[in-house]
Amino acid sequence: MILYERLSSQADYLRSTTHNESGPYYVEYDMEELRHIFSLDYAATEGKKTVKKHLYSRYADFRINILEVAKTEINELSPLTIEYE
C-alpha cells in the first residue's frame, strides 16, 4: 500500500507536468530509498551505544518478503504495473 500510494502520486505528478495522459511513466528508487519508504531501518541501543539496524538486511530476504509481495499486489489490484531489476 505504501509503495502504491507513492507510485500513484508520482504518476499523477508526471502526468500533470509532462502533459502526457497515456504514459508510461518511469520512476526509479535505489535500495536506500526503498528501505526508507518501507521504514525498514531503526535505531537500537547496545550497551551505551545507539546503532542503526536493518530489517531484511539481506537483499534476497528484502526481495522475497517486500518487493515481490508489493509487485504482485500492485500489478494485480491496481491500474499500475511495476517492474524492478
Secondary structure as GFF3:
##gff-version 3
##sequence-region A 1 85
A	DSSP	alpha_helix	2	18	.	.	.	ID=ss1
A	DSSP	alpha_helix	31	37	.	.	.	ID=ss2
A	DSSP	beta_strand	41	46	.	.	.	ID=ss3
A	DSSP	beta_strand	49	54	.	.	.	ID=ss4
A	DSSP	alpha_helix	59	62	.	.	.	ID=ss5
A	DSSP	pi_helix	63	67	.	.	.	ID=ss6
A	DSSP	alpha_helix	68	77	.	.	.	ID=ss7
###
